[in-house]
Amino acid sequence: MKKYRPLSLKSVRTYSLCARASKVSVKSFSRPPEKGDSLEAFLKKLPDSYAARDLRSVVDAILSARQKKRPVILGMGAHPIKLGLSPVIIELMKKDVLSAIATNGAATVHDFEIALVGHTSEDVASELCDGSFGMAEETARGINLAIKKGASKGCGIGRSVGEYINRGAFANKDQSIFSNAYELGKPATVHVAIGTDIIHMHPGADGAAIGKGSMIDFRLLASILADLEGGVYINLGSAVILPEVFLKALNVARNLGNKVEDITTVNMDFIQHYRPKENVLKRPTSKKGRNFAITGHHEIMFPLLAAAIIEELR
């Protein structure tokens, strides 16, 4: 067997550090914040690297889309509502930053309860023990009625719930994403998996109406995505439903001959899950376009993104 000895390093080749290309320099370093700094000053002092650079790129893409009148769509789960982000989302709709909202069935539940009584999110673990979980009468009756009324008129779930809240006696309708979307004339689509939402456990649930409303919303989202060239799609905290719906709706848009290539996709979550990475970031932009993963808690990162956008608008 061949015997090996340690190599001699006497003849290794070296070069000057000054001539070497480097990825990091003091020019890209952050600067420490000072007392009384404005938000603009804070953002400018962030380092010019990695996530901070990506955040700036996302802001630029959104502002560019807005200037060119291209869609900026927020796809999200229900947690942003539970975390108190509705006012931020509503403000971005009012400022014409967000063109449309796409979400799941649970979002209608939390949005409805906030609008009606100003609180939401029950203790699932304790109420599951005696079967009382999800059995709030007003929530199920109201949302199921809204869905059935809307379906009979050929409306999707998002518009149906938005109209119901907007025209009803809801003390906090100004905090409702769906009500504001309805009032502003902005599309809000809801994509439901039967059995996932508490309202499906009630006798007033109509599977045909829910299916019809959700199918109308799927086609509406596909229509918006058909116009997404030069626009932005943001996935905020949905690990499965919205990434799957987005991929299929995008495929329908492209299948029908619409050019949807030069797009920017963004996934914002505190964990980068498989489906958002593949269905929102990689696959839709594999031919052209850009994608960004912004990792962090919704209640910090999304307001920061919104603040950066609004600061630029000023």
Buried (B, 14 or more C-beta within 10 A) or exposed (E): EEEEEEEEEEEEEEEEEEEEEEEEEEEEEEEEEEEEBEEEEBBBBBEBBEBBBBBBBBBBBBBBBBEEEBBBBBBBBBBBBBBEBBBBBBBBBEEEBBBBBBBBBBBBBBBBBBBBBEEBBBEEEEEEEEEEBBEBEEBBBBBBBBBBBBBEEEBBBBBBBBBBBBEBEBEBBEBBBBBBBBBBEBBBBBBBBEEEBBBBEBEBBBEEBBEBBBBBBBEBBBBBBBBBBBBBBBBBBBBBBBBBBBBBBBBBBBEEEBEBBBBBBBBBBEEBBEBBBEBBBEBBBEEEBBBBBBEBEBBEBBBBBBBBBBBBEE
